[in-house]
Amino acid sequence: MSNENTNSNNDDLLLQHEIEVIQGILESKSKYRKIVQAGIARWVKDFQDGRIEIKTVEDLKKLIEIDIELQKEEL
């Protein structure tokens, strides 16, 4: 096997690994967004039902910031 073929095979393996890592990250982000969205929906429901008072709005703000940050990274 020539040195050129070895380098090409190594490059292919590295590229395949990078693709798999990126796919894993994208899948994780999608799952995190679902969790964040569920948290926001629950917060809104609890707020509407009177179980959460305005003083805890910081929790909602954090969830929204996380959701926006995850969306930005998708662009």
BELJO-V782380 format. One record per pair of residues at least 12 apart in sequence whose ideal C-beta (glycine too) atoms are under 10 Angstrom apart, sorted by the first residue. I is the first residue (numbers start at 1). GAP is how many residues later the second one is. Records with the same first field share a line. If there is no record, write none. Layout:
I=GAP + GAP
//
This chain:
25=48
26=47 + 48
28=42
29=41 + 42 + 44 + 45
30=40 + 44
32=34 + 35 + 37 + 38
33=33 + 34 + 37 + 38 + 41
35=28 + 31 + 32
36=26 + 27 + 28 + 29 + 30 + 31 + 32 + 33 + 34 + 35
37=26 + 30 + 33
38=25
39=20 + 21 + 23 + 24 + 25 + 27 + 28
40=19 + 20 + 23 + 24 + 26 + 27
41=22
42=21
43=13 + 14 + 16 + 17 + 20 + 21
44=16
47=13
//
